């Protein structure tokens, strides 16, 4: 039954991409044009998980699967590979990276698995470089995809550097670094009313990098933490809008002090 459903999905995708009878929008797409949708669907999956909505998770996983099928169809049309090759590649990789399950190696803990995984990935990377006829740079930070969300990539870069001891020993030291970066941002802002220095964006980047480092040190995912902060902001601002609407007014017609008072009210209500 599962195979029949997958075959049906592949057939639908093929029909959408058939010149003359397919969908004009789908026929115009290429790898680059649908890549943003692939990323968006991955985030939708994460959102459903964070909300604990399994019904939405089912639907969002379907949307993400569509992206995989779409990319595979484009590749098939160019003669590069087909969907079955994608399935086979990940199956082989899972077996290769779990020798403690499918081979003769052992792993007593999740930490042991992580060590093995890193070793196997390094071997795969070397083999891939040889296959492509390029020389490995051997840089410790190689392999962290540039396309990752910036906060996530910052954490991965920090983790790699931390493995060789280039790291803070305590989260409080990172907090001190954040204070230092905040002062540097303040310096680039200049006097009140004056335009900020062109270097202020760079200093803000350093500050965000340090904040991501703090999140890593306390075991928090900075992307997830920021999504939580975004949701909190939306809730509280929504309270402001609803309260003002009940009084026949709106944020545009209110003062900052009035909105700040309602913000504090929303915050106090959440704490209760």
Secondary structure, DSSP 4 states (H G I P E B T S, - for coil): -HHHHHHHHHHHHHHHT-TTTS-HHHHH--HHHHHHHHHHHHHHHHHHHHHT-HHHHHHHHHHHHHHHHHHHHHHHHTTS--HHHHHHHHHHHHHHT-HHHHSS---SSHHHHHHHHHHHHHHHHHHHHHHHT------TTTT--TTS-HHHHHHHHHHHHHTTT-S-SSHHHHHHHHHHHHHHHHHHH-STTSPPPTTHHHHHHHHHHHHHHHHHHTT--HHHHHHHHHHHHHHHHHHHHHHHHHTT--GGGS-HHHHHHHHHHHHHHHH-
